[in-house]
């Protein structure tokens, strides 16, 4: 992410990618883990837009991906959700959900 910022990529493009990744995670892993990713990204983005301090803005962006575990949680999805199709609706067996959901 730092390389992309240094190369001149607009931060809004990086935020878009983070929001899309967190949304995909929520679809692949319904429940608190996926939801936590979305709400964390949203909170950090709010802080990013609410401050005028450039150093704080950079910090919020750089903390967004690791603090919501977007990369780490991608490997945690269950086998029933690995082949998720976003253009179809299929019934999901509720017994395959995590007990903590």
N, C-alpha and C positions, 0 to 999 in steps of 0.2 A: 504494500500500500504506500509506503514511503517513496519507493521508486516511482510509482505512478504520480504521486503528488509532485515530486521533483521534476518529472517529465512534463508537467503542466496539465495533467488531467484535472478537470473541474471537480471539486469535492462533491458537488451534487450528483455526479455520475457514480462516485463511490458509495454515497448514501443510498442511491437507487439499488445498487448491487447488494448492499447489506440488507435492505428491506426485502428485496426479492428472495435472497437466500434464507432469511429468517421466516418468510412466508412459506417457502417451500418446505423448510424443516417442520413447520407447524402442520402442513398437509401430510407429510410423511410420518410424523410422530405426534399425533394428536395428544393433548394432555399438557401437563404443567411444564415439561421441558421445552416443547415447541413454543408454547405460549410465553414462557419466560424470555425466550430469544426475541420475540416480537416486541414485548413490552420494554425490554432493556434497550433495544435499538431505538425505539420511539423516545424513551426518556433521554438517552444520550443525544439524539438528534434535536430534541427540544432544547437541551442545554447548549448545543452547538449554535442553534439559531437565536437563542436568547442573550448570548453574551456578545460583547463587542471586543473582547480581548482575543487577539489572534492566537496567542499561545494556548489559551483555554479551548478555543475552537479546534485547534490541531489535536490537542490532547483528547477531546471528546471523540473525534473521528478515529484516532488511533486506538482508543480503548474499546470502540464499539464491537469489533469482531471478536477479540479474545474474551471480553468481559461477558458476552452473552453466549459463549461457547458454540457459536455457529459452526466452525470447522470440526470441533471435537464431537459434537452431537450427531453429525452426519453418519458416523460409524455406529451409533447406538440404536439405530432404528431396527425394529423387529423384522423377522423374515416375511411376515404377511404384508408388510408395507414396502418392501424393496422394489416392487414392480408397479408402483403407483402410476395410474394414467390420469392426467389432469383433464382430459377431454371426454371422459366417460364417468358415469356414476355407477358404483357397485356397492352392494351391501357389504359391510365389514362385520365380521364375527366379533361381538363384544367380548367374548371370552379370551380373545387374543390381546386385549388391551392390558396395559400395566396395571397392577393393583393400586398404584398411587394416583391414577387418573381420576 
